[in-house]
Amino acid sequence: MEILHSKIFGENLSSTPLLVFHGLFGMLDNWGSFGKELGEFLPVHLIDLRNHGRSFHSEDMSHDDLADDIANYMNHFGFEKAHVLGHSLGGKAVMQFALSYPEKVEKLIVVDIGPKAYPPHHQGIIKALETVNFKAVKSRNEIETILSQYIPEKSTIQFLAKNLYWEENGNTKRLNWRFNLKTLSEKYNQFVSNAIKFGVFEGETLFIAGEKSNYILPQDEFSIKQQFPKAKIVKVKNAAHWVQADNPVDFSEVVRNFLDLN
């Protein structure tokens, strides 16, 4: 059984830990500032999802697989309960985890994603990533130039480029992606387009939406409350889908209030 890779802040604190999961094509480093800040109050585990960052690669990528990974992680560290927070794909992972393992969840925080099915919307990014020939490119700048032919937003290119690393093979080394592009492309519909399995989590739940994002719409509240009846939905101003990056001050305050850390 493989355990997800993580970085831990506030490890010596004795309170209930907070486990944090990033979104598609992300990695735990995206949450470094948040982890450092909240690590003053409680143990914070920033965690790479499977097929992302420095975690293991696998051909399996269902919501149940992601939920089981969280359970295995908690068992590995001996945690009976934890607060769990997930953004986007990470949000789907923690929702499924709360439905499958409700006894392990103290409080649930879901960032800018709902339990519903979403239409495919990353095809352009996946196509761009697949056009990169690592045998031919020699620098990050070359790769960013290639991506810019398909992706207009510079911020998205910079976000993706954080996943580049030098892979050593004997005496040679070349750039590669940390994420497992093959599985993420092949299994995309499993984990993005599918809804979370129906079930009910009765614990305290917070959904945080970006005010400028369309991932959680007013009409989604009914379906959210069906599965998460205690859910509160909070909108963060001046923020789109990457809520924690667009408005880190207000985002952090909302999380701290929910976890009673102020």
Secondary structure, DSSP 8 states (H G I E B T S, - for coil): -----EEEESTT--S--EEEE--TT--GGGGHHHHHHHTTTS-EEEE--TTSTTS---S---HHHHHHHHHHHHHHHT-S-EEEEEETHHHHHHHHHHHH-GGGEEEEEEES--SS------HHHHHHHHT--TTT--SHHHHHHHHHTT---HHHHHHHHTTEEEEEETTEEEEEESS-HHHHHHTHIIIIIS---S----SEEEEEEETT--SS-GGGHHHHHHH-TTEEEEEETT--SSHHHHSHHHHHHHHHHHTT--
